[in-house]
Amino acid sequence: MTDAAPPLDVVCMGETLVDFLPSEFGRRVREVSSWAPAIGGSLANVSVGLARLGGRSGLVSVLGSDEFGHLLRERLAAEGVDVSHVRQTNEARTGLVFISLDARGERSFTYFRTRSAEFLLGERDVDLEFLGRTRVLHWGSNSLHLPEARVALQRSIERVREAGRIISCDPNLRLHAWADPREPKSILERLLPLCTVVKLSEEEMPVVVGSSDPRGALEALSAMGVVLPVVTLGEKGAAFLWRGEVVHVPAPSTRVVDTTGAGDGFVSAFLYGLTRRYADARAVQGATRESLTELATFACVVGSRVVERLGAVAGLPHAAEVAEHMPADLRPR
């Protein structure tokens, strides 16, 4: 892998879906009268969030050679995401998810993704030269249903890690999508110890590490070997473990419209900050508590902006919209 300064900040590897957003709130799927298609899938959302903040993001994913696949590829490219490694295939169709929202903005999902294209991630999608250009490889668990995808992801992680770069994971776990819920847990137990940064939501903590307590979850991730474990806590903000200390950061008060994608907004901002301050995984190990607190606080600001709009992507802010909340060295010049 090249030693030259990489031209990409973050490469995201995993699912890309079409989110169908409802025209009405407080309705079940069967009661919604119309829908609007939007970019969806955690990895795609993070890549867009990074690009809007000024980061250089790329995406490794598989879509169908259908209208929905074309829609996603075109919209991602228009956002400034490098889609050169978003493959389209005739072997499967692009995954779809219909989102319904209750009166508080809490969401539920109805999926159409039985053997959808995202699951066909494989060895042909691992381009070591492309991965060699990134500071961070960020991944999730939703595309790992088939053995070929797991092998491809692990190979990618190992090569980027060997080069000393940062490995980041937000499992974005969807247990209902697995025939055996023990399977994703086994995958995560194998791959999380290879990560520099791992972000869990409150709901994921007991499933992934067996603890509903933020400290317990953070300490469990640290015991696995994760350098920078993070948990997001909804309206209570976020917490991370650094040199034995649990550091809590608040979330701004906000008007919640739709909670979909708040975690992806947090991750995009946090990774954006990390890539601006730390060149590689070793540099992250030398970070200060104050520096990481600044980045996590800013990430909470971005996550709070996401919930003010319908959908995971609409509320992802551009840098100019949140410049006043950015640490000085992250602001656009």
Long-range contacts (C-beta under 8 A, 24 or more apart in sequence): 1-128, 1-131, 1-132, 1-159, 1-160, 1-162, 1-163, 2-129, 2-132, 2-133, 6-132, 6-133, 6-134, 6-135, 6-165, 7-56, 7-133, 8-56, 8-57, 8-58, 8-82, 8-133, 8-134, 8-135, 9-50, 9-55, 9-56, 9-57, 9-134, 9-135, 9-136, 9-271, 9-272, 9-275, 10-46, 10-47, 10-50, 10-55, 10-56, 10-57, 10-58, 10-134, 10-135, 10-136, 10-137, 10-138, 10-168, 10-271, 10-272, 10-275, 11-57, 11-58, 11-59, 11-60, 11-130, 11-131, 11-133, 11-134, 11-136, 11-137, 11-138, 12-43, 12-44, 12-46, 12-47, 12-57, 12-58, 12-59, 12-60, 12-61, 12-138, 12-139, 13-43, 13-59, 13-60, 13-61, 13-121, 13-137, 13-138, 13-139, 13-153, 13-156, 14-41, 14-42, 14-43, 14-60, 14-61, 14-118, 14-121, 14-139, 14-140, 14-141, 14-142, 14-143, 14-153, 15-41, 15-42, 15-43, 15-44, 15-61, 15-95, 15-118, 15-140, 15-142, 15-143, 16-40, 16-41, 16-43, 16-44, 16-59, 16-61, 16-62, 16-63, 16-72, 16-76, 16-86, 16-94, 16-95, 16-118, 17-41, 17-44, 17-72, 17-94, 17-95, 17-96, 17-97, 17-113, 17-116, 17-118, 18-68, 18-71, 18-72, 18-94, 18-95, 18-96, 18-97, 19-97, 19-99, 19-260, 19-311, 19-312, 19-313, 20-96, 20-97, 20-98, 20-99, 21-99, 21-310, 21-311, 22-98, 22-99, 22-100, 22-101, 25-101, 25-102, 25-103, 25-105, 26-101, 26-102, 26-103, 27-100, 27-101, 28-100, 29-98, 29-100, 29-108, 29-110, 32-98, 32-100, 35-98, 37-68, 37-71, 38-311, 38-312, 38-313, 38-314, 39-72, 39-75, 39-76, 39-79, 39-312, 39-313, 40-97, 40-311, 40-312, 40-313, 41-95, 41-118, 41-142, 42-140, 42-142, 42-170, 42-172, 42-263, 42-264, 43-138, 43-139, 43-140, 44-72, 44-76, 44-81, 45-261, 45-264, 45-265, 45-268, 45-312, 45-313, 45-316, 46-138, 46-170, 46-264, 46-267, 46-268, 46-271, 47-76, 47-79, 47-81, 47-268, 48-76, 48-79, 48-81, 48-268, 48-313, 48-316, 49-264, 49-265, 49-267, 49-268, 49-269, 49-272, 49-302, 49-316, 50-268, 50-271, 50-272, 51-79, 51-80, 51-81, 52-79, 52-80, 52-268, 52-316, 52-317, 52-318, 52-319, 53-268, 53-269, 53-272, 53-302, 53-317, 53-318, 53-319, 53-322, 54-272, 54-319, 54-332, 55-268, 55-271, 55-272, 55-275, 56-82, 57-81, 57-82, 58-82, 58-83, 58-84, 58-85, 58-130, 58-133, 58-134, 59-83, 59-85, 59-86, 60-85, 60-86, 60-121, 60-125, 60-126, 60-127, 60-130, 60-156, 61-85, 61-86, 61-87, 61-118, 61-121, 61-143, 62-86, 62-87, 62-88, 62-89, 62-92, 62-117, 62-118, 62-119, 62-120, 62-121, 62-125, 62-143, 63-87, 63-88, 63-89, 63-94, 63-117, 63-118, 64-88, 64-89, 64-90, 64-92, 64-93, 64-94, 64-116, 64-117, 65-89, 65-90, 66-93, 66-94, 68-93, 68-94, 68-96, 69-93, 69-94, 69-117, 84-130, 85-125, 85-127, 85-130, 87-124, 87-125, 88-117, 89-117, 89-120, 91-117, 91-120, 92-116, 92-117, 92-119, 92-120, 93-117, 99-258, 99-260, 99-311, 101-258, 101-310, 104-256, 105-256, 105-257, 105-258, 105-259, 105-307, 106-259, 107-258, 107-259, 107-260, 109-174, 111-177, 113-177, 118-142, 118-143, 119-143, 119-145, 119-146, 119-149, 120-146, 120-148, 120-149, 121-148, 121-149, 121-152, 121-153, 122-146, 122-148, 122-149, 122-151, 122-152, 123-148, 123-151, 123-152, 123-155, 125-152, 126-152, 126-155, 126-156, 128-159, 131-156, 131-159, 131-160, 132-159, 132-160, 132-163, 134-160, 134-165, 135-165, 135-166, 135-275, 135-279, 135-280, 136-165, 136-166, 136-167, 136-168, 136-271, 136-274, 136-275, 137-165, 137-166, 137-167, 137-168, 138-168, 138-169, 138-170, 138-267, 138-271, 139-167, 139-168, 139-169, 140-169, 140-170, 140-171, 140-172, 141-171, 141-172, 141-173, 141-184, 141-187, 141-188, 142-172, 142-174, 142-177, 144-184, 144-187, 145-177, 145-178, 150-187, 153-191, 154-190, 154-191, 157-191, 157-194, 157-195, 158-194, 161-194, 161-281, 164-280, 164-281, 164-282, 165-280, 165-281, 166-196, 166-197, 166-274, 166-275, 166-278, 166-280, 166-281, 166-284, 167-194, 167-195, 167-196, 167-197, 167-281, 168-195, 168-196, 168-197, 168-198, 168-199, 168-267, 168-271, 169-195, 169-197, 169-198, 169-199, 170-198, 170-199, 170-200, 170-263, 170-264, 170-267, 171-198, 171-200, 171-204, 171-208, 172-263, 172-264, 173-204, 173-207, 173-208, 175-207, 181-207, 189-224, 192-221, 192-224, 192-226, 193-224, 193-225, 193-226, 194-225, 195-226, 195-227, 196-226, 196-227, 196-228, 196-281, 196-284, 197-226, 197-227, 197-228, 197-229, 197-230, 197-270, 197-271, 197-274, 197-284, 198-226, 198-228, 198-229, 198-230, 199-230, 199-231, 199-232, 199-263, 199-266, 199-267, 199-270, 200-229, 200-230, 200-231, 200-232, 201-231, 201-232, 201-263, 202-231, 202-232, 202-233, 202-234, 205-231, 214-239, 214-246, 215-239, 215-241, 215-246, 218-246, 227-281, 227-284, 227-285, 228-284, 228-287, 228-292, 230-270, 230-296, 232-262, 232-263, 232-266, 232-303, 234-259, 234-262, 237-300, 238-266, 238-296, 238-299, 238-300, 240-292, 240-296, 242-287, 242-289, 242-292, 243-289, 245-289, 247-289, 247-292, 247-293, 247-296, 249-293, 249-296, 249-297, 249-300, 250-297, 250-300, 251-300, 251-303, 251-304, 252-300, 252-301, 252-304, 254-304, 254-305, 254-307, 254-308, 255-308, 256-307, 256-308, 257-307, 257-308, 257-309, 257-310, 258-307, 258-309, 258-310, 258-311, 258-315, 259-307, 260-306, 260-311, 260-312, 261-306, 261-311, 261-312, 261-313, 261-315, 261-316, 262-303, 262-304, 262-306, 262-307, 263-303, 264-306, 264-312, 264-316, 265-299, 265-302, 265-303, 265-305, 265-306, 265-315, 265-316, 266-299, 266-300, 266-302, 266-303, 267-299, 268-302, 268-316, 269-295, 269-298, 269-299, 269-301, 269-302, 269-303, 270-295, 270-296, 270-298, 270-299, 272-330, 273-298, 273-299, 273-327, 273-330, 276-329, 276-330, 277-329, 294-327, 295-327, 298-322, 298-325, 298-326, 298-327, 298-330, 301-325
